[in-house]
Amino acid sequence: MIIPIRCFSCNKPIAHLYPEFKKQITEGKEPLKILEELGVERYCCRAMFLGQVDLIDEVAKFKKF
């Protein structure tokens, strides 16, 4: 739901790159080119970006106990 601060596998900080990644995705750029420009080379970090699904709007509909 929320991009992690660090990659789970290699512990590299990645959260600061996500807003730029999302901005360029909405502009229509290809994800792999964006990741290369941002310097994300490891497959574990790339999986964090490519596997991210924003569900916060869906979860916010439900009440807390």
Biopython code that builds the backbone (N, CA, C, O; Angstrom):
import numpy as np
from Bio.PDB.StructureBuilder import StructureBuilder

atoms = [
    (1, "MET", "N", (0.812, -1.196, 0.000)),
    (1, "MET", "CA", (0.000, 0.000, 0.000)),
    (1, "MET", "C", (0.853, 1.256, 0.000)),
    (1, "MET", "O", (0.587, 2.184, -0.764)),
    (2, "ILE", "N", (1.859, 1.298, 0.833)),
    (2, "ILE", "CA", (2.760, 2.440, 0.890)),
    (2, "ILE", "C", (4.153, 1.930, 0.565)),
    (2, "ILE", "O", (4.575, 0.898, 1.086)),
    (3, "ILE", "N", (4.864, 2.640, -0.288)),
    (3, "ILE", "CA", (6.201, 2.211, -0.684)),
    (3, "ILE", "C", (7.095, 2.170, 0.562)),
    (3, "ILE", "O", (7.098, 3.118, 1.346)),
    (4, "PRO", "N", (7.844, 1.092, 0.749)),
    (4, "PRO", "CA", (8.708, 1.014, 1.933)),
    (4, "PRO", "C", (9.886, 1.986, 1.835)),
    (4, "PRO", "O", (10.310, 2.353, 0.739)),
    (5, "ILE", "N", (10.399, 2.391, 2.976)),
    (5, "ILE", "CA", (11.543, 3.305, 3.013)),
    (5, "ILE", "C", (12.756, 2.657, 2.354)),
    (5, "ILE", "O", (13.465, 3.287, 1.569)),
    (6, "ARG", "N", (12.980, 1.398, 2.683)),
    (6, "ARG", "CA", (14.129, 0.661, 2.145)),
    (6, "ARG", "C", (13.648, -0.610, 1.465)),
    (6, "ARG", "O", (12.585, -1.145, 1.779)),
    (7, "CYS", "N", (14.462, -1.078, 0.523)),
    (7, "CYS", "CA", (14.175, -2.346, -0.141)),
    (7, "CYS", "C", (14.270, -3.465, 0.890)),
    (7, "CYS", "O", (15.180, -3.475, 1.719)),
    (8, "PHE", "N", (13.329, -4.408, 0.837)),
    (8, "PHE", "CA", (13.321, -5.493, 1.807)),
    (8, "PHE", "C", (14.515, -6.424, 1.656)),
    (8, "PHE", "O", (14.961, -7.013, 2.640)),
    (9, "SER", "N", (15.037, -6.567, 0.457)),
    (9, "SER", "CA", (16.116, -7.522, 0.203)),
    (9, "SER", "C", (17.503, -6.936, 0.447)),
    (9, "SER", "O", (18.308, -7.520, 1.172)),
    (10, "CYS", "N", (17.783, -5.778, -0.159)),
    (10, "CYS", "CA", (19.150, -5.244, -0.101)),
    (10, "CYS", "C", (19.310, -4.064, 0.847)),
    (10, "CYS", "O", (20.431, -3.612, 1.083)),
    (11, "ASN", "N", (18.206, -3.557, 1.396)),
    (11, "ASN", "CA", (18.228, -2.473, 2.382)),
    (11, "ASN", "C", (18.645, -1.121, 1.794)),
    (11, "ASN", "O", (19.073, -0.235, 2.533)),
    (12, "LYS", "N", (18.525, -0.956, 0.483)),
    (12, "LYS", "CA", (18.847, 0.313, -0.161)),
    (12, "LYS", "C", (17.659, 1.265, -0.006)),
    (12, "LYS", "O", (16.519, 0.839, -0.196)),
    (13, "PRO", "N", (17.885, 2.538, 0.333)),
    (13, "PRO", "CA", (16.786, 3.499, 0.441)),
    (13, "PRO", "C", (16.156, 3.751, -0.935)),
    (13, "PRO", "O", (16.860, 4.070, -1.893)),
    (14, "ILE", "N", (14.830, 3.606, -1.029)),
    (14, "ILE", "CA", (14.158, 3.774, -2.320)),
    (14, "ILE", "C", (12.947, 4.689, -2.260)),
    (14, "ILE", "O", (12.456, 5.111, -3.307)),
    (15, "ALA", "N", (12.454, 5.009, -1.085)),
    (15, "ALA", "CA", (11.200, 5.767, -0.958)),
    (15, "ALA", "C", (11.317, 7.171, -1.539)),
    (15, "ALA", "O", (10.327, 7.708, -2.035)),
    (16, "HIS", "N", (12.487, 7.774, -1.491)),
    (16, "HIS", "CA", (12.641, 9.134, -2.006)),
    (16, "HIS", "C", (12.548, 9.190, -3.532)),
    (16, "HIS", "O", (12.357, 10.270, -4.093)),
    (17, "LEU", "N", (12.677, 8.057, -4.209)),
    (17, "LEU", "CA", (12.604, 8.005, -5.663)),
    (17, "LEU", "C", (11.176, 7.783, -6.177)),
    (17, "LEU", "O", (10.891, 8.051, -7.344)),
    (18, "TYR", "N", (10.290, 7.302, -5.320)),
    (18, "TYR", "CA", (8.948, 6.928, -5.764)),
    (18, "TYR", "C", (8.111, 8.094, -6.287)),
    (18, "TYR", "O", (7.428, 7.914, -7.295)),
    (19, "PRO", "N", (8.118, 9.280, -5.668)),
    (19, "PRO", "CA", (7.299, 10.381, -6.223)),
    (19, "PRO", "C", (7.706, 10.746, -7.660)),
    (19, "PRO", "O", (6.843, 11.013, -8.497)),
    (20, "GLU", "N", (8.985, 10.758, -7.940)),
    (20, "GLU", "CA", (9.450, 11.060, -9.296)),
    (20, "GLU", "C", (9.050, 9.946, -10.265)),
    (20, "GLU", "O", (8.662, 10.217, -11.401)),
    (21, "PHE", "N", (9.144, 8.702, -9.817)),
    (21, "PHE", "CA", (8.742, 7.559, -10.629)),
    (21, "PHE", "C", (7.261, 7.655, -10.979)),
    (21, "PHE", "O", (6.880, 7.477, -12.136)),
    (22, "LYS", "N", (6.438, 7.932, -9.990)),
    (22, "LYS", "CA", (4.991, 8.016, -10.209)),
    (22, "LYS", "C", (4.639, 9.181, -11.133)),
    (22, "LYS", "O", (3.753, 9.056, -11.979)),
    (23, "LYS", "N", (5.323, 10.307, -10.976)),
    (23, "LYS", "CA", (5.074, 11.472, -11.815)),
    (23, "LYS", "C", (5.370, 11.161, -13.282)),
    (23, "LYS", "O", (4.599, 11.523, -14.172)),
    (24, "GLN", "N", (6.491, 10.489, -13.521)),
    (24, "GLN", "CA", (6.868, 10.177, -14.899)),
    (24, "GLN", "C", (5.980, 9.088, -15.496)),
    (24, "GLN", "O", (5.751, 9.074, -16.706)),
    (25, "ILE", "N", (5.480, 8.180, -14.670)),
    (25, "ILE", "CA", (4.547, 7.152, -15.155)),
    (25, "ILE", "C", (3.260, 7.808, -15.640)),
    (25, "ILE", "O", (2.720, 7.420, -16.676)),
    (26, "THR", "N", (2.763, 8.801, -14.900)),
    (26, "THR", "CA", (1.529, 9.476, -15.323)),
    (26, "THR", "C", (1.736, 10.286, -16.600)),
    (26, "THR", "O", (0.784, 10.553, -17.333)),
    (27, "GLU", "N", (2.988, 10.676, -16.864)),
    (27, "GLU", "CA", (3.298, 11.388, -18.105)),
    (27, "GLU", "C", (3.367, 10.433, -19.292)),
    (27, "GLU", "O", (3.371, 10.877, -20.440)),
    (28, "GLY", "N", (3.419, 9.131, -19.032)),
    (28, "GLY", "CA", (3.399, 8.149, -20.112)),
    (28, "GLY", "C", (4.732, 7.563, -20.485)),
    (28, "GLY", "O", (4.840, 6.911, -21.524)),
    (29, "LYS", "N", (5.754, 7.767, -19.681)),
    (29, "LYS", "CA", (7.062, 7.201, -19.990)),
    (29, "LYS", "C", (7.101, 5.710, -19.670)),
    (29, "LYS", "O", (6.278, 5.205, -18.906)),
    (30, "GLU", "N", (8.054, 5.022, -20.257)),
    (30, "GLU", "CA", (8.211, 3.587, -20.040)),
    (30, "GLU", "C", (8.876, 3.339, -18.679)),
    (30, "GLU", "O", (9.885, 3.969, -18.365)),
    (31, "PRO", "N", (8.322, 2.430, -17.872)),
    (31, "PRO", "CA", (8.840, 2.213, -16.513)),
    (31, "PRO", "C", (10.316, 1.818, -16.450)),
    (31, "PRO", "O", (11.042, 2.294, -15.577)),
    (32, "LEU", "N", (10.764, 0.966, -17.349)),
    (32, "LEU", "CA", (12.163, 0.537, -17.284)),
    (32, "LEU", "C", (13.129, 1.674, -17.572)),
    (32, "LEU", "O", (14.203, 1.736, -16.973)),
    (33, "LYS", "N", (12.770, 2.569, -18.472)),
    (33, "LYS", "CA", (13.624, 3.719, -18.751)),
    (33, "LYS", "C", (13.674, 4.670, -17.559)),
    (33, "LYS", "O", (14.717, 5.249, -17.256)),
    (34, "ILE", "N", (12.542, 4.821, -16.895)),
    (34, "ILE", "CA", (12.489, 5.690, -15.713)),
    (34, "ILE", "C", (13.396, 5.134, -14.617)),
    (34, "ILE", "O", (14.152, 5.876, -13.991)),
    (35, "LEU", "N", (13.315, 3.827, -14.391)),
    (35, "LEU", "CA", (14.136, 3.212, -13.353)),
    (35, "LEU", "C", (15.619, 3.337, -13.665)),
    (35, "LEU", "O", (16.425, 3.526, -12.754)),
    (36, "GLU", "N", (15.992, 3.235, -14.927)),
    (36, "GLU", "CA", (17.388, 3.425, -15.308)),
    (36, "GLU", "C", (17.839, 4.856, -15.051)),
    (36, "GLU", "O", (18.946, 5.081, -14.562)),
    (37, "GLU", "N", (16.986, 5.828, -15.380)),
    (37, "GLU", "CA", (17.315, 7.235, -15.140)),
    (37, "GLU", "C", (17.460, 7.531, -13.651)),
    (37, "GLU", "O", (18.305, 8.333, -13.254)),
    (38, "LEU", "N", (16.641, 6.891, -12.836)),
    (38, "LEU", "CA", (16.693, 7.118, -11.386)),
    (38, "LEU", "C", (17.840, 6.371, -10.723)),
    (38, "LEU", "O", (18.153, 6.631, -9.561)),
    (39, "GLY", "N", (18.468, 5.452, -11.437)),
    (39, "GLY", "CA", (19.596, 4.710, -10.879)),
    (39, "GLY", "C", (19.202, 3.467, -10.098)),
    (39, "GLY", "O", (19.975, 2.977, -9.274)),
    (40, "VAL", "N", (18.011, 2.957, -10.350)),
    (40, "VAL", "CA", (17.553, 1.736, -9.685)),
    (40, "VAL", "C", (17.992, 0.568, -10.561)),
    (40, "VAL", "O", (17.387, 0.314, -11.603)),
    (41, "GLU", "N", (19.040, -0.144, -10.147)),
    (41, "GLU", "CA", (19.621, -1.186, -10.987)),
    (41, "GLU", "C", (19.287, -2.594, -10.516)),
    (41, "GLU", "O", (19.163, -3.504, -11.336)),
    (42, "ARG", "N", (19.142, -2.784, -9.231)),
    (42, "ARG", "CA", (18.926, -4.131, -8.699)),
    (42, "ARG", "C", (17.502, -4.593, -8.949)),
    (42, "ARG", "O", (16.559, -3.807, -8.860)),
    (43, "TYR", "N", (17.354, -5.858, -9.260)),
    (43, "TYR", "CA", (16.028, -6.395, -9.572)),
    (43, "TYR", "C", (15.117, -6.389, -8.358)),
    (43, "TYR", "O", (13.900, -6.285, -8.510)),
    (44, "CYS", "N", (15.671, -6.496, -7.152)),
    (44, "CYS", "CA", (14.820, -6.481, -5.962)),
    (44, "CYS", "C", (14.212, -5.090, -5.754)),
    (44, "CYS", "O", (13.051, -4.974, -5.363)),
    (45, "CYS", "N", (14.982, -4.053, -6.011)),
    (45, "CYS", "CA", (14.466, -2.686, -5.878)),
    (45, "CYS", "C", (13.466, -2.374, -6.990)),
    (45, "CYS", "O", (12.458, -1.708, -6.754)),
    (46, "ARG", "N", (13.744, -2.853, -8.190)),
    (46, "ARG", "CA", (12.821, -2.637, -9.302)),
    (46, "ARG", "C", (11.479, -3.297, -9.026)),
    (46, "ARG", "O", (10.428, -2.764, -9.381)),
    (47, "ALA", "N", (11.525, -4.459, -8.391)),
    (47, "ALA", "CA", (10.285, -5.163, -8.062)),
    (47, "ALA", "C", (9.441, -4.355, -7.080)),
    (47, "ALA", "O", (8.212, -4.395, -7.141)),
    (48, "MET", "N", (10.092, -3.622, -6.177)),
    (48, "MET", "CA", (9.360, -2.776, -5.237)),
    (48, "MET", "C", (8.568, -1.696, -5.979)),
    (48, "MET", "O", (7.428, -1.398, -5.623)),
    (49, "PHE", "N", (9.178, -1.116, -7.009)),
    (49, "PHE", "CA", (8.502, -0.066, -7.774)),
    (49, "PHE", "C", (7.426, -0.641, -8.684)),
    (49, "PHE", "O", (6.308, -0.128, -8.727)),
    (50, "LEU", "N", (7.753, -1.687, -9.401)),
    (50, "LEU", "CA", (6.829, -2.229, -10.391)),
    (50, "LEU", "C", (5.675, -2.986, -9.749)),
    (50, "LEU", "O", (4.608, -3.112, -10.351)),
    (51, "GLY", "N", (5.873, -3.491, -8.538)),
    (51, "GLY", "CA", (4.823, -4.236, -7.862)),
    (51, "GLY", "C", (3.958, -3.401, -6.945)),
    (51, "GLY", "O", (3.055, -3.927, -6.294)),
    (52, "GLN", "N", (4.219, -2.116, -6.884)),
    (52, "GLN", "CA", (3.489, -1.219, -5.996)),
    (52, "GLN", "C", (2.077, -0.958, -6.519)),
    (52, "GLN", "O", (1.901, -0.606, -7.685)),
    (53, "VAL", "N", (1.083, -1.128, -5.665)),
    (53, "VAL", "CA", (-0.309, -0.832, -6.007)),
    (53, "VAL", "C", (-0.848, 0.115, -4.945)),
    (53, "VAL", "O", (-0.808, -0.195, -3.754)),
    (54, "ASP", "N", (-1.352, 1.266, -5.371)),
    (54, "ASP", "CA", (-1.886, 2.248, -4.431)),
    (54, "ASP", "C", (-3.293, 1.853, -4.016)),
    (54, "ASP", "O", (-4.232, 1.946, -4.808)),
    (55, "LEU", "N", (-3.435, 1.417, -2.790)),
    (55, "LEU", "CA", (-4.732, 1.000, -2.270)),
    (55, "LEU", "C", (-5.223, 1.889, -1.131)),
    (55, "LEU", "O", (-6.242, 1.584, -0.510)),
    (56, "ILE", "N", (-4.527, 2.966, -0.851)),
    (56, "ILE", "CA", (-4.865, 3.783, 0.298)),
    (56, "ILE", "C", (-6.278, 4.363, 0.177)),
    (56, "ILE", "O", (-6.970, 4.511, 1.183)),
    (57, "ASP", "N", (-6.712, 4.692, -1.047)),
    (57, "ASP", "CA", (-8.071, 5.217, -1.223)),
    (57, "ASP", "C", (-9.115, 4.152, -0.927)),
    (57, "ASP", "O", (-10.181, 4.464, -0.395)),
    (58, "GLU", "N", (-8.827, 2.913, -1.262)),
    (58, "GLU", "CA", (-9.758, 1.812, -0.989)),
    (58, "GLU", "C", (-9.835, 1.514, 0.506)),
    (58, "GLU", "O", (-10.920, 1.264, 1.032)),
    (59, "VAL", "N", (-8.709, 1.538, 1.185)),
    (59, "VAL", "CA", (-8.661, 1.223, 2.611)),
    (59, "VAL", "C", (-9.269, 2.345, 3.440)),
    (59, "VAL", "O", (-9.850, 2.093, 4.495)),
    (60, "ALA", "N", (-9.138, 3.580, 2.970)),
    (60, "ALA", "CA", (-9.640, 4.730, 3.724)),
    (60, "ALA", "C", (-11.165, 4.749, 3.827)),
    (60, "ALA", "O", (-11.713, 5.471, 4.660)),
    (61, "LYS", "N", (-11.855, 3.974, 3.002)),
    (61, "LYS", "CA", (-13.314, 3.931, 3.046)),
    (61, "LYS", "C", (-13.846, 3.238, 4.303)),
    (61, "LYS", "O", (-14.971, 3.504, 4.726)),
    (62, "PHE", "N", (-13.052, 2.360, 4.896)),
    (62, "PHE", "CA", (-13.508, 1.579, 6.032)),
    (62, "PHE", "C", (-13.230, 2.294, 7.350)),
    (62, "PHE", "O", (-12.242, 3.014, 7.489)),
    (63, "LYS", "N", (-14.120, 2.080, 8.307)),
    (63, "LYS", "CA", (-13.971, 2.703, 9.621)),
    (63, "LYS", "C", (-13.013, 1.901, 10.499)),
    (63, "LYS", "O", (-12.864, 0.689, 10.347)),
    (64, "LYS", "N", (-12.379, 2.606, 11.407)),
    (64, "LYS", "CA", (-11.571, 1.940, 12.434)),
    (64, "LYS", "C", (-12.490, 1.513, 13.574)),
    (64, "LYS", "O", (-13.562, 2.086, 13.769)),
    (65, "PHE", "N", (-12.074, 0.534, 14.299)),
    (65, "PHE", "CA", (-12.847, 0.076, 15.455)),
    (65, "PHE", "C", (-12.662, 0.985, 16.623)),
    (65, "PHE", "O", (-13.240, 0.752, 17.685)),
]
sb = StructureBuilder()
sb.init_structure("model")
sb.init_model(0)
sb.init_chain("A")
sb.init_seg("    ")
for serial, (resi, resn, name, xyz) in enumerate(atoms, 1):
    if name == "N":
        sb.init_residue(resn, " ", resi, " ")
    sb.init_atom(name, np.array(xyz, "f"), 0.0, 1.0, " ", f" {name:<3s}", serial, name[0])
structure = sb.get_structure()
